[in-house]
């Protein structure tokens, strides 16, 4: 099996935008969790960062490293403006607990029992 580099994608966006982002990025992401959150930053920091509303969607998903540039480009083109408060980052995943776990995180569950 070739080496697969896995990344954890984290996106914080205004509440209601998470579902749209999820649908758009669906071909590139797996094992998705969409959680509703509430910002706690002071109003000065919120204004400085352009985060606006305190209600947020937090999207956590796994993706292959080869898709990260496409994901960022898609987010930039379709969702990010100067002041809409979409924040995205990826964190490399160094190891997972076995091949079965890796296959689940990659979305390869069709043939799993």
DAKA-V142645 format. One record per residue. N is the residue number from 0. RES is the residue in one letter. PHI is phi as a letter, one per 40 degrees, with the letter a starting at -180 (999 if undefined). PSI is psi as a letter, one per 30 degrees, with the letter a starting at -180 (none if undefined). NEAR is the number of other C-alpha atoms within 8 Angstrom. Layout:
n=N res=RES phi=PHI psi=PSI near=NEAR
n=N res=RES phi=PHI psi=PSI near=NEAR
This chain:
n=0 res=X phi=999 psi=k near=2
n=1 res=X phi=c psi=l near=3
n=2 res=X phi=c psi=k near=4
n=3 res=X phi=b psi=k near=6
n=4 res=X phi=c psi=k near=9
n=5 res=X phi=b psi=k near=11
n=6 res=X phi=b psi=k near=12
n=7 res=X phi=c psi=k near=12
n=8 res=X phi=c psi=k near=13
n=9 res=X phi=b psi=k near=11
n=10 res=X phi=b psi=k near=12
n=11 res=X phi=b psi=k near=12
n=12 res=X phi=a psi=l near=13
n=13 res=X phi=d psi=k near=15
n=14 res=X phi=d psi=k near=9
n=15 res=X phi=h psi=f near=8
n=16 res=X phi=c psi=f near=9
n=17 res=X phi=d psi=e near=13
n=18 res=X phi=c psi=e near=8
n=19 res=X phi=c psi=e near=8
n=20 res=X phi=c psi=e near=10
n=21 res=X phi=d psi=e near=9
n=22 res=X phi=c psi=e near=7
n=23 res=X phi=c psi=e near=7
n=24 res=X phi=c psi=f near=10
n=25 res=X phi=d psi=e near=8
n=26 res=X phi=c psi=f near=5
n=27 res=X phi=b psi=f near=9
n=28 res=X phi=b psi=l near=12
n=29 res=X phi=a psi=l near=11
n=30 res=X phi=f psi=i near=10
n=31 res=X phi=c psi=k near=9
n=32 res=X phi=b psi=k near=7
n=33 res=X phi=b psi=j near=10
n=34 res=X phi=b psi=k near=7
n=35 res=X phi=c psi=k near=9
n=36 res=X phi=b psi=l near=8
n=37 res=X phi=b psi=k near=7
n=38 res=X phi=c psi=l near=7
n=39 res=X phi=b psi=g near=5
n=40 res=X phi=c psi=l near=6
n=41 res=X phi=c psi=l near=6
n=42 res=X phi=c psi=f near=6
n=43 res=X phi=c psi=e near=6
n=44 res=X phi=c psi=e near=8
n=45 res=X phi=c psi=e near=11
n=46 res=X phi=c psi=e near=9
n=47 res=X phi=c psi=e near=7
n=48 res=X phi=c psi=f near=8
n=49 res=X phi=g psi=h near=10
n=50 res=X phi=c psi=f near=13
n=51 res=X phi=g psi=c near=8
n=52 res=X phi=c psi=k near=6
n=53 res=X phi=c psi=f near=9
n=54 res=X phi=c psi=k near=10
n=55 res=X phi=b psi=l near=14
n=56 res=X phi=b psi=k near=16
n=57 res=X phi=b psi=k near=13
n=58 res=X phi=b psi=k near=14
n=59 res=X phi=b psi=k near=11
n=60 res=X phi=a psi=l near=12
n=61 res=X phi=b psi=k near=14
n=62 res=X phi=a psi=l near=15
n=63 res=X phi=c psi=k near=13
n=64 res=X phi=d psi=e near=9
n=65 res=X phi=c psi=f near=6
n=66 res=X phi=c psi=f near=9
n=67 res=X phi=c psi=e near=10
n=68 res=X phi=c psi=e near=7
n=69 res=X phi=c psi=e near=7
n=70 res=X phi=c psi=e near=10
n=71 res=X phi=c psi=e near=9
n=72 res=X phi=c psi=e near=8
n=73 res=X phi=c psi=e near=10
n=74 res=X phi=c psi=e near=10
n=75 res=X phi=c psi=e near=9
n=76 res=X phi=c psi=e near=7
n=77 res=X phi=b psi=f near=6
n=78 res=X phi=b psi=f near=9
n=79 res=X phi=c psi=k near=11
n=80 res=X phi=b psi=a near=6
n=81 res=X phi=c psi=f near=5
n=82 res=X phi=b psi=h near=8
n=83 res=X phi=c psi=f near=11
n=84 res=X phi=g psi=g near=12
n=85 res=X phi=c psi=k near=11
n=86 res=X phi=b psi=k near=7
n=87 res=X phi=b psi=k near=9
n=88 res=X phi=a psi=l near=7
n=89 res=X phi=b psi=k near=9
n=90 res=X phi=b psi=k near=7
n=91 res=X phi=c psi=k near=8
n=92 res=X phi=c psi=j near=9
n=93 res=X phi=c psi=e near=5
n=94 res=X phi=a psi=l near=4
n=95 res=X phi=b psi=l near=8
n=96 res=X phi=c psi=i near=7
n=97 res=X phi=h psi=l near=6
n=98 res=X phi=c psi=e near=7
n=99 res=X phi=c psi=e near=7
n=100 res=X phi=c psi=e near=9
n=101 res=X phi=d psi=e near=10
n=102 res=X phi=c psi=e near=10
n=103 res=X phi=c psi=e near=10
n=104 res=X phi=c psi=f near=11
n=105 res=X phi=c psi=f near=12
n=106 res=X phi=g psi=g near=8
n=107 res=X phi=c psi=i near=9
n=108 res=X phi=b psi=f near=7
n=109 res=X phi=d psi=e near=4
n=110 res=X phi=c psi=g near=5
n=111 res=X phi=c psi=k near=5
n=112 res=X phi=c psi=none near=2
